């Protein structure tokens, strides 16, 4: 039996030949990210638990500022100061104010690669599935653990395939498509599921449209959304980083469900 994208990534990250939905694995983490919102609490917890101990790899811990720009209150300014001091002390990269939205900044600066396991403090980390990365938002304890040891516990999710066929009418956008899907499946329609988007609509969709789809998987309680990269996405990734090895599901991969949507008449 073949494997889905998330099964391939977690098998590789946990040094296993294969994994199946429901398996529990310890996976190596490639990148730990935190924002100016959430990050200060992570830092306080890290110092409470580990004191001055180093992070597992300073080159694989990143802080991004994208919420309080500029800080509106003294508390927020102090939180950003705490992040800056931690970054300097631990030697980790910080993208200070005016560098863009956190996940997009990571993507644009070559921190995100196919096959990678990424965790962050933002619930929409999973939009990075457009690059073939298993990126998820997690809580403070998990971020602290990953930042110290470079490993984290996962339960392998089931995978749902969503096929989207058809062409958009004038003035209809990918955001309309994903809002339609959210409306059909509901706020808990993909609870702890990995999603693979496919279909004729997806094939030629650009990076912006793909991010629009995957960023909304969270609104259906999904774990991660993947889209097999087309030539445009592969070229984008190769411009940003090296050693790109794309990932796609096996032809005989097993899905818990396949859901079909036709968008020809979507308004």
C-alpha positions in Angstrom: 0.0 0.0 0.0 1.3 3.5 -0.9 1.6 6.5 1.4 0.1 9.9 1.5 2.2 13.1 1.8 2.0 13.4 5.6 2.7 9.7 6.0 5.9 10.0 4.0 7.1 13.0 5.9 6.5 11.6 9.3 8.0 8.2 8.4 11.2 10.0 7.2 11.3 12.3 10.2 10.9 9.4 12.7 13.4 7.1 10.9 10.7 4.5 10.0 10.1 2.7 6.8 6.5 3.6 6.9 3.7 4.8 9.2 0.0 4.5 9.2 -2.8 6.8 10.5 -3.1 6.5 14.3 0.6 5.6 14.8 2.4 7.6 17.4 5.9 8.7 16.5 8.7 10.9 17.7 9.7 13.1 14.7 12.8 15.3 14.2 11.8 18.9 13.9 13.5 21.0 11.1 12.3 24.4 12.2 10.8 26.1 15.3 9.1 29.4 14.8 7.4 31.9 17.2 5.8 35.3 16.8 5.9 38.5 18.9 2.4 37.2 20.0 2.9 33.9 21.8 6.7 34.0 21.6 7.2 35.9 24.9 5.3 33.2 26.8 7.4 30.5 25.1 10.6 32.3 26.1 9.5 32.6 29.8 8.6 28.9 29.9 11.8 27.9 28.2 13.9 29.9 30.8 11.8 28.5 33.6 12.4 24.9 32.5 15.9 25.1 31.0 17.5 28.2 32.3 20.5 29.2 30.2 20.6 25.9 28.3 21.1 26.3 24.5 18.4 25.6 21.9 18.9 22.4 19.9 20.1 24.3 16.8 20.2 28.2 16.6 20.0 28.0 12.8 16.7 26.3 13.1 14.9 28.6 15.5 13.3 31.8 14.1 11.4 34.6 15.7 9.1 36.8 13.5 7.4 40.1 14.4 4.1 40.5 12.5 1.3 41.4 14.9 2.1 44.5 17.1 3.7 46.7 14.5 4.4 49.1 16.1 3.6 48.0 19.7 0.5 49.8 20.9 1.2 49.5 24.6 4.3 49.3 27.0 3.5 45.6 27.6 3.8 44.7 23.9 7.0 46.7 23.6 8.4 44.9 26.5 7.4 41.6 25.0 9.2 42.4 21.8 12.3 43.5 23.9 12.2 40.1 25.5 12.2 38.4 22.1 15.1 40.5 20.9 17.2 39.7 24.0 16.4 36.0 23.8 17.4 35.9 20.1 20.7 37.6 20.9 21.4 35.4 23.8 20.7 32.1 22.0 22.0 33.2 18.6 18.7 32.6 16.8 17.4 34.5 13.8 14.9 37.3 14.4 12.9 39.0 11.7 12.0 42.3 13.4 9.3 44.7 12.4 8.5 45.4 8.8 9.6 42.1 7.5 6.2 40.7 6.6 3.8 38.1 7.9 5.5 35.3 9.8 4.9 32.2 7.7 5.3 34.1 4.4 8.6 35.5 5.7 9.8 32.0 6.4 8.8 30.9 3.0 10.4 33.9 1.2 13.7 33.5 3.1 14.2 29.9 2.3 13.4 28.4 5.7 10.7 26.1 4.3 11.4 23.0 2.2 9.5 20.0 1.1 9.7 17.0 3.5 10.4 19.3 6.5 8.7 19.2 9.9 8.0 22.8 11.2 6.2 24.0 14.3 5.1 27.5 15.3 3.0 29.5 17.6 0.5 30.5 14.9 -2.6 28.3 14.2 -2.2 28.9 10.5 1.3 27.5 10.2 -0.3 24.8 8.0 -0.5 27.2 5.0 3.2 26.1 4.5 1.9 22.8 3.2 2.0 24.6 -0.2 5.7 23.9 -0.1 5.3 20.3 0.9 6.2 21.0 4.6 4.4 19.5 7.5 4.0 22.8 9.3 1.6 23.0 12.3 0.7 25.4 15.1 1.3 24.0 18.5 1.1 25.1 22.2 3.7 26.5 24.5 4.9 23.2 25.9 5.4 21.7 22.5 7.3 24.7 21.2 9.6 24.7 24.2 10.2 21.0 23.9 11.0 21.2 20.2 13.2 24.2 20.7 15.3 22.4 23.3 15.5 18.9 21.9 14.6 19.2 18.2 12.0 16.4 18.4 8.3 16.2 19.0 5.6 13.6 19.4 2.9 13.2 16.8 -0.1 11.0 16.1 -0.1 10.3 12.3 -3.3 11.9 10.9 -5.7 10.4 8.4 -5.7 12.0 5.0 -8.7 13.4 3.1 -8.4 14.1 -0.6 -10.4 17.1 -1.9 -10.7 17.2 -5.7 -11.7 20.6 -7.1 -12.8 20.6 -10.7 -14.0 23.4 -13.0 -13.2 27.0 -13.8 -13.9 30.2 -11.9 -16.4 32.7 -13.2 -15.3 36.3 -13.6 -14.8 38.0 -10.2 -14.8 34.7 -8.3 -11.5 33.9 -6.5 -9.8 31.1 -4.6 -11.0 32.6 -1.4 -14.6 32.1 -2.6 -13.7 28.5 -3.3 -12.3 27.7 0.1 -15.1 29.6 1.9 -17.6 27.4 -0.1 -15.7 24.3 1.0 -15.7 25.4 4.7 -19.4 26.1 4.5 -20.0 22.6 3.1 -17.7 20.7 5.5 -18.2 22.8 8.6 -15.9 24.1 11.3 -15.0 20.6 12.5 -15.3 18.8 9.2 -11.6 17.9 9.0 -10.7 17.5 12.7 -7.0 16.4 12.9 -7.0 15.4 9.3 -4.3 16.0 6.7 -5.8 17.3 3.4 -4.5 16.9 -0.1 -6.0 19.3 -2.6 -6.2 18.1 -6.2 -8.2 18.4 -9.4 -8.1 20.5 -12.6 -8.7 23.8 -10.7 -5.6 23.1 -8.6 -3.1 22.2 -11.3 -2.5 25.7 -12.6 -3.2 27.6 -9.5 -0.5 30.1 -8.5 1.3 30.4 -5.1 -1.1 33.0 -3.8 -4.2 31.0 -4.6 -2.6 27.9 -3.0 -1.8 29.7 0.2 -5.4 31.0 0.3 -6.7 27.4 0.2 -4.2 25.8 2.7 -4.4 28.7 5.2 -8.1 28.0 5.6 -7.7 24.3 6.6 -7.5 25.5 10.2 -11.1 26.8 9.9 -12.2 23.2 9.4 -10.1 22.0 12.3 -7.7 20.4 9.9 -4.1 19.6 10.8 -2.3 20.4 7.5 -3.2 21.1 3.9 -1.0 19.9 1.0 -0.9 20.7 -2.7 1.4 18.9 -5.0 3.7 21.6 -6.5 3.5 22.6 -10.1 6.4 24.1 -12.1 5.8 27.6 -10.8 6.0 26.5 -7.1 9.1 24.3 -7.7 10.9 27.3 -9.4 9.9 29.6 -6.5 11.4 27.2 -4.0 14.6 26.7 -5.9 15.1 30.5 -6.0 14.8 30.6 -2.2 16.7 27.6 -1.1 18.8 24.7 -2.4 18.5 20.9 -2.3 14.8 20.8 -3.2 13.3 17.4 -3.4 9.6 17.6 -4.1 7.1 15.3 -2.5 3.9 13.8 -3.8 1.6 11.0 -2.7 1.9 7.5 -4.1 -0.7 6.5 -6.7 -2.0 3.8 -4.4 -2.1 5.9 -1.3 -5.1 5.2 0.9 -7.4 8.1 1.9 -10.0 8.1 4.6 -12.3 10.0 2.3 -12.3 11.6 -1.1 -14.6 14.7 -1.5 -15.5 16.2 -4.9 -16.3 19.8 -5.7 -17.2 21.5 -9.0 -16.8 25.2 -9.0 -18.2 26.0 -12.5 -21.3 27.6 -11.1 -19.8 29.1 -8.0 -20.6 32.8 -7.5 
